[in-house]
Amino acid sequence: MHKTPRRSFLRQAAALAGTAAVFPSLAPSSVFGAAAPSKRVTVGHIAVGGQGSGLMSGFLGLPQGQSIAVCDPIRERREQAARRVEQAYAARAGQGAYKGCKATGDFRELLARADLDAVVIASPDHWHVPLAIAAVRAGKDVYVEKPLGLSIEQDKALREAVHLHGAVLQYGTQQRSFSQHCGFACELVRNGYIGELKAVHVIAPNGATGGKAAAEAPPEGLDYDLWLGPAPVAPYAKDRVFGEGRWHIYDYAIGFIAGWGAHPLDIAHWGYPRIPVEYEGTGRIPTEGLFDTVVDWDVRGRYASGVEFTLKTGPDKTTFVGSEGWVAASRGGIAAEPESLLQVKIKPGELRLLRDNHHYRDFLDCVLTRRVPVSDIDSAVQSDFMSHLGDIAIRSGRKIQWDPAKETIVGDEAAARMMHRAMRAPWTV
Ligand SMILES: NC(=O)c1ccc[n+]([C@@H]2O[C@H](COP(=O)([O-])OP(=O)(O)OC[C@H]3O[C@@H](n4cnc5c(N)ncnc54)[C@H](O)[C@@H]3O)[C@@H](O)[C@H]2O)c1
């Protein structure tokens, strides 16, 4: 279900109403060329830390996008990000000053803008789903970083909202576009070039331990309460917000089993689009320091088809083992046995997965055309489920059974309750 008319209307209305106020110094045509505003997607950047800044650089280079707003509870970051946008557009015009990117601390203010088509979300993980749901409810399309939700329940809630509102959602598993050899590996598997699939082995880089809990006053310019959002109240410590706590504290993330696992698990799901029905494994939950997400995970599982599944720590890689050979892909490269598989040319009539080799451009093009992006919400949910089910198997210490039709853990009520995570009021999904 898509709602093109309303979005076109918003874009056109914004073009008519907003132009003079937004561009006091440079005419839009001197920055964006003669293309009609309805051919450009207005973009708001929610969260402009490390990854958000990188995404912003990528979006600023695309003629299909026009960044008009940034938002971050850290004042210095949002102000710097807004300046970067304005400087980039001024540089593109080659002369004059550009004013037209508003910085705000509160995402609700950004989402209330009628002239905004889409948002790019690169917050810590605990905010991904609440922000993405708020965005699609506000009529925006969404590029959201991986991993998806803090729980299986959050993943489902976002999927429901995306479909209900007909939003375009691109998931931040950019290997689908920027590492085209990953898609080629999946095309080999799905077109039967390695024979009958026997096993899928996934490896993701290990998480970290440590982190200092020393309580201190939040720095001036940080809205710490908003940064915490749905997470429990906790005394401010630098390692939570500015250290690696944002990736390795269970209140904000489930750790690199999802944070890094998202990439190779996404490729696993692209090459074999279903998820295991059984999970068991071991891992270590650090008991000292601030960081308490699983490390050293070693998960084994089985698909309903009998195909074997493993998820371990190490340099990222997804290996598909078949009756006639294997193919392994990582962000950095591809290998296969027999090696001749790497020379295969996918024939007309066979399944093609590869699309645009630019993940952000694929998103903007899909916003304009209402097509489904290459990393769509349905596959995002499934690959994120795998991280959660592995984590739940480790934390419960038991073998977990997954019912893929009902999308629930069966036969273990305590483990099933772990599909839900409490959220601090008033935040909810
Ligand atoms: N796709 C990739 O390869 C890749 C690489 C690195 C990070 N990431 C993901 O990007 C996300 C951010 O990671 P990071 O390393 O940039 O973290 P970061 O801490 O550097 O940046 C996160 C930013 O989010 C802001 N933020 C917090 N709450 C917010 C809210 N309510 N509204 C708006 N902004 C809010 C923070 O103030 C911070 O500036 C993580 O989910 C991470 O997994 C993805």
Ligand as a Chemical Component Dictionary entry (heavy atoms), coordinates in Angstrom:
data_LIG
# 
_chem_comp.id                   LIG 
_chem_comp.type                 NON-POLYMER 
_chem_comp.pdbx_formal_charge   0 
_chem_comp.three_letter_code    LIG 
# 
loop_
_chem_comp_atom.comp_id 
_chem_comp_atom.atom_id 
_chem_comp_atom.alt_atom_id 
_chem_comp_atom.type_symbol 
_chem_comp_atom.charge 
_chem_comp_atom.model_Cartn_x 
_chem_comp_atom.model_Cartn_y 
_chem_comp_atom.model_Cartn_z 
_chem_comp_atom.pdbx_ordinal 
LIG N1  N1  N 0  25.775 0.626  8.831  1  
LIG C1  C1  C 0  26.949 0.630  9.420  2  
LIG O1  O1  O 0  27.928 0.087  8.893  3  
LIG C2  C2  C 0  27.118 1.312  10.747 4  
LIG C3  C3  C 0  28.382 1.712  11.185 5  
LIG C4  C4  C 0  28.486 2.353  12.424 6  
LIG C5  C5  C 0  27.351 2.565  13.203 7  
LIG N2  N2  N 1  26.149 2.148  12.745 8  
LIG C6  C6  C 0  24.950 2.350  13.576 9  
LIG O2  O2  O 0  24.674 3.733  13.682 10 
LIG C7  C7  C 0  24.066 4.008  14.934 11 
LIG C8  C8  C 0  24.797 5.143  15.603 12 
LIG O3  O3  O 0  26.091 4.737  15.906 13 
LIG P1  P1  P 0  27.241 5.822  16.114 14 
LIG O4  O4  O 0  28.481 5.067  16.258 15 
LIG O5  O5  O -1 27.130 6.879  15.093 16 
LIG O6  O6  O 0  26.820 6.434  17.531 17 
LIG P2  P2  P 0  27.078 7.926  18.044 18 
LIG O7  O7  O 0  26.891 7.880  19.517 19 
LIG O8  O8  O 0  28.339 8.460  17.488 20 
LIG O9  O9  O 0  25.887 8.750  17.387 21 
LIG C9  C9  C 0  24.575 8.600  17.806 22 
LIG C10 C10 C 0  23.950 9.966  17.884 23 
LIG O10 O10 O 0  22.556 9.807  18.179 24 
LIG C11 C11 C 0  22.185 10.910 18.963 25 
LIG N3  N3  N 0  20.879 10.662 19.602 26 
LIG C12 C12 C 0  20.597 10.009 20.743 27 
LIG N4  N4  N 0  19.282 10.065 20.989 28 
LIG C13 C13 C 0  18.717 10.780 19.984 29 
LIG C14 C14 C 0  17.395 11.209 19.706 30 
LIG N5  N5  N 0  16.374 10.919 20.504 31 
LIG N6  N6  N 0  17.176 11.959 18.602 32 
LIG C15 C15 C 0  18.194 12.301 17.781 33 
LIG N7  N7  N 0  19.479 11.912 17.998 34 
LIG C16 C16 C 0  19.734 11.145 19.089 35 
LIG C17 C17 C 0  23.342 11.030 19.931 36 
LIG O11 O11 O 0  23.352 12.252 20.616 37 
LIG C18 C18 C 0  24.532 10.838 19.009 38 
LIG O12 O12 O 0  25.003 12.048 18.487 39 
LIG C19 C19 C 0  24.107 2.704  15.731 40 
LIG O13 O13 O 0  22.842 2.120  15.711 41 
LIG C20 C20 C 0  25.098 1.846  14.991 42 
LIG O14 O14 O 0  24.793 0.478  15.065 43 
LIG C21 C21 C 0  26.013 1.557  11.538 44 
# 
loop_
_chem_comp_bond.comp_id 
_chem_comp_bond.atom_id_1 
_chem_comp_bond.atom_id_2 
_chem_comp_bond.value_order 
_chem_comp_bond.pdbx_ordinal 
LIG N1  C1  SING 1  
LIG C1  O1  DOUB 2  
LIG C1  C2  SING 3  
LIG C2  C3  SING 4  
LIG C2  C21 DOUB 5  
LIG C3  C4  DOUB 6  
LIG C4  C5  SING 7  
LIG C5  N2  DOUB 8  
LIG N2  C6  SING 9  
LIG N2  C21 SING 10 
LIG C6  O2  SING 11 
LIG C6  C20 SING 12 
LIG O2  C7  SING 13 
LIG C7  C8  SING 14 
LIG C7  C19 SING 15 
LIG C8  O3  SING 16 
LIG O3  P1  SING 17 
LIG P1  O4  DOUB 18 
LIG P1  O5  SING 19 
LIG P1  O6  SING 20 
LIG O6  P2  SING 21 
LIG P2  O7  DOUB 22 
LIG P2  O8  SING 23 
LIG P2  O9  SING 24 
LIG O9  C9  SING 25 
LIG C9  C10 SING 26 
LIG C10 O10 SING 27 
LIG C10 C18 SING 28 
LIG O10 C11 SING 29 
LIG C11 N3  SING 30 
LIG C11 C17 SING 31 
LIG N3  C12 SING 32 
LIG N3  C16 SING 33 
LIG C12 N4  DOUB 34 
LIG N4  C13 SING 35 
LIG C13 C14 SING 36 
LIG C13 C16 DOUB 37 
LIG C14 N5  SING 38 
LIG C14 N6  DOUB 39 
LIG N6  C15 SING 40 
LIG C15 N7  DOUB 41 
LIG N7  C16 SING 42 
LIG C17 O11 SING 43 
LIG C17 C18 SING 44 
LIG C18 O12 SING 45 
LIG C19 O13 SING 46 
LIG C19 C20 SING 47 
LIG C20 O14 SING 48 
# 
